[in-house]
Amino acid sequence: MKYQTNILIVTLLFCFIWSYTSAQHSEDGHDGEEHAHYHTHHIAVFNGLTSNFTHNNTAYSVGMDYEYRFSRTIGAGLLTEYIATEEGEILGGLPLFIHFTKGLKLTLAPLLLNKKKHHEDHDHHGEENRVTNFAFRLGAGYGFHVGKLSIAPSINFDMGESSALVYGINIGLGF
């Protein structure tokens, strides 16, 4: 039931965003002078924390993302993140970025999370088994731009086998 609710929320959110961006796209042809120039490519590094609600812990996180903007409102790219838990977790995803205003953007991303598998029995001491799980990220950030540089506080909610809140600062470069 939990996953059905999440799928319904994501579907409704997607429909809302699609209708919003369609309306913005039709307006772009009429008031092009009002919008400032945007960069087609953007790369950023992330520095922050991940608070895992399922395991009740918080760990340091570092990562980076790349965005290619198809228009003023829609972009897609790649993201990767390392979460410094005891075992070390590696996260990767293919985000869709939706820019509502000059600074505000929403992130929707399917994710793969690679982490150490926990064994219930104690016969596997010397083996390192890792498992990859699917998750989904919903996030928001607001970028402050100075020329080609950007600084953006961001907050993301990751849903999957466990739930986590990822928050921190992105420092990026548009080109």
Backbone torsions as a table, in degrees:
resi	resn	phi	psi	omega
1	MET	NA	-38.0	-179.3
2	LYS	-61.3	-44.1	-178.6
3	TYR	-69.5	-34.6	176.7
4	GLN	-64.3	-39.4	177.5
5	THR	-65.4	-43.9	178.5
6	ASN	-62.0	-41.4	179.1
7	ILE	-64.5	-41.3	178.0
8	LEU	-62.6	-43.9	179.6
9	ILE	-63.4	-45.8	-179.6
10	VAL	-64.1	-40.1	178.8
11	THR	-63.9	-45.9	178.5
12	LEU	-63.9	-40.7	177.4
13	LEU	-62.9	-43.1	178.6
14	PHE	-60.9	-44.6	179.0
15	CYS	-61.3	-42.7	178.7
16	PHE	-62.7	-46.4	-178.4
17	ILE	-64.8	-41.4	179.8
18	TRP	-61.5	-44.2	179.8
19	SER	-67.2	-37.9	178.5
20	TYR	-64.0	-47.4	-178.1
21	THR	-69.0	-31.4	175.5
22	SER	-64.1	-41.8	177.8
23	ALA	-65.6	-41.7	178.1
24	GLN	-63.7	-39.6	-178.9
25	HIS	-63.4	-40.1	179.5
26	SER	-70.2	-28.3	178.0
27	GLU	-77.5	-27.1	-175.9
28	ASP	-57.9	-33.5	-179.5
29	GLY	-70.6	-21.6	-174.9
30	HIS	-95.1	-29.2	-176.2
31	ASP	-130.8	50.2	-177.3
32	GLY	-61.9	-27.8	-178.8
33	GLU	-71.3	-22.0	-176.2
34	GLU	-72.3	-31.8	-176.4
35	HIS	-89.0	141.8	175.0
36	ALA	-78.3	161.4	178.3
37	HIS	-63.6	142.6	175.0
38	TYR	-119.3	155.4	179.7
39	HIS	-89.2	138.5	179.9
40	THR	-70.3	-36.2	-178.4
41	HIS	-114.0	142.7	176.9
42	HIS	-145.8	130.1	176.3
43	ILE	-125.0	139.7	-176.6
44	ALA	-144.5	151.9	171.4
45	VAL	-106.4	147.5	-177.3
46	PHE	-117.1	139.4	176.5
47	ASN	-137.7	119.9	-177.8
48	GLY	-174.3	-152.9	-177.3
49	LEU	-130.9	153.2	173.4
50	THR	-122.2	119.6	176.7
51	SER	-103.1	110.8	-178.8
52	ASN	-90.7	115.9	-177.0
53	PHE	-76.3	-30.4	-178.5
54	THR	-69.4	-43.0	-178.6
55	HIS	-97.5	-0.6	176.4
56	ASN	54.6	52.0	176.6
57	ASN	-144.3	162.9	177.3
58	THR	-127.9	134.7	-177.4
59	ALA	-134.9	154.6	176.3
60	TYR	-67.7	140.9	179.2
61	SER	-132.5	142.0	176.0
62	VAL	-139.0	144.3	-178.3
63	GLY	-165.9	-173.4	175.5
64	MET	-152.5	156.9	176.1
65	ASP	-142.2	156.2	176.5
66	TYR	-127.2	138.2	177.6
67	GLU	-129.9	134.8	170.0
68	TYR	-111.3	122.0	-177.9
69	ARG	-94.2	122.0	177.1
70	PHE	-79.1	-30.5	179.6
71	SER	-152.7	-173.6	177.7
72	ARG	-64.4	-27.7	-173.8
73	THR	-105.9	-23.0	-172.8
74	ILE	-121.5	134.0	174.4
75	GLY	-143.7	161.3	177.2
76	ALA	-142.2	161.7	-178.7
77	GLY	-176.2	-149.9	-179.4
78	LEU	-131.5	148.3	172.3
79	LEU	-141.0	150.0	175.0
80	THR	-143.2	149.6	-176.2
81	GLU	-151.4	142.6	173.1
82	TYR	-113.7	127.2	179.3
83	ILE	-109.4	118.7	-171.7
84	ALA	-84.0	64.5	171.2
85	THR	-81.7	-179.2	178.6
86	GLU	-58.5	-38.5	-178.7
87	GLU	-89.8	-20.0	-175.6
88	GLY	77.1	118.9	179.9
89	GLU	-115.9	139.7	179.7
90	ILE	-117.9	130.0	-176.5
91	LEU	-122.5	139.4	176.0
92	GLY	-140.2	151.0	-178.6
93	GLY	-160.0	169.8	177.9
94	LEU	-119.7	87.7	-174.1
95	PRO	-79.1	151.3	167.7
96	LEU	-109.6	125.4	-178.9
97	PHE	-107.1	132.5	178.2
98	ILE	-122.6	118.9	-177.1
99	HIS	-98.8	112.5	-178.7
100	PHE	-84.5	-38.0	178.2
101	THR	-136.1	-173.8	-179.8
102	LYS	-57.8	-36.6	-176.4
103	GLY	-109.1	-27.6	-173.7
104	LEU	-85.7	128.2	175.4
105	LYS	-137.6	148.1	177.9
106	LEU	-107.6	141.1	179.4
107	THR	-119.2	128.9	173.6
108	LEU	-124.3	126.1	-174.8
109	ALA	-150.9	127.3	165.5
110	PRO	-73.8	141.3	-174.3
111	LEU	-128.0	153.3	166.6
112	LEU	-118.4	129.6	-178.2
113	LEU	-117.8	119.3	179.5
114	ASN	-105.6	122.9	-178.5
115	LYS	-146.7	167.7	179.9
116	LYS	-70.3	136.3	179.1
117	LYS	-83.6	133.4	178.6
118	HIS	-90.6	128.6	178.0
119	HIS	-100.3	140.4	177.6
120	GLU	-78.5	-33.1	179.1
121	ASP	-90.9	162.2	-174.4
122	HIS	-101.3	17.8	179.9
123	ASP	-84.5	-6.2	-174.0
124	HIS	-110.0	38.5	-175.9
125	HIS	-63.3	-46.5	-174.2
126	GLY	-83.0	-13.3	-176.2
127	GLU	-89.3	141.1	173.9
128	GLU	-111.7	103.9	177.4
129	ASN	-102.4	129.7	178.6
130	ARG	-116.4	150.1	-179.4
131	VAL	-129.6	146.6	178.1
132	THR	-111.9	128.8	-179.5
133	ASN	-119.9	153.5	176.5
134	PHE	-89.9	143.1	175.9
135	ALA	-147.5	176.0	178.6
136	PHE	-137.6	139.5	-179.4
137	ARG	-114.5	134.6	171.5
138	LEU	-125.4	121.7	-175.4
139	GLY	-146.7	170.3	178.1
140	ALA	-146.2	150.4	176.9
141	GLY	-151.8	159.6	177.2
142	TYR	-129.5	117.2	-176.5
143	GLY	-94.2	133.9	172.2
144	PHE	-104.3	121.6	-172.5
145	HIS	-108.1	135.7	173.5
146	VAL	-131.5	99.9	-174.6
147	GLY	64.2	-125.1	178.7
148	LYS	-87.1	-12.1	-177.9
149	LEU	-86.9	149.7	175.7
150	SER	-138.9	145.8	172.6
151	ILE	-126.6	123.8	-173.8
152	ALA	-136.7	111.2	168.5
153	PRO	-66.5	140.9	-179.0
154	SER	-141.2	156.0	176.0
155	ILE	-139.9	133.8	-177.5
156	ASN	-134.0	145.4	175.3
157	PHE	-116.0	119.7	179.3
158	ASP	-101.4	128.2	-180.0
159	MET	-119.1	133.9	177.9
160	GLY	-179.2	-134.3	176.1
161	GLU	-59.1	-33.3	174.5
162	SER	-133.3	165.6	179.0
163	SER	-110.8	136.7	-178.2
164	ALA	-144.2	150.9	174.3
165	LEU	-111.0	124.2	-178.6
166	VAL	-113.5	124.1	-177.0
167	TYR	-142.6	146.8	-179.1
168	GLY	168.1	-154.8	-175.1
169	ILE	-122.1	133.1	171.5
170	ASN	-103.4	133.3	174.0
171	ILE	-119.3	120.6	-171.6
172	GLY	-133.2	174.1	179.7
173	LEU	-136.8	126.0	176.6
174	GLY	-97.6	142.4	178.4
175	PHE	-151.3	NA	NA
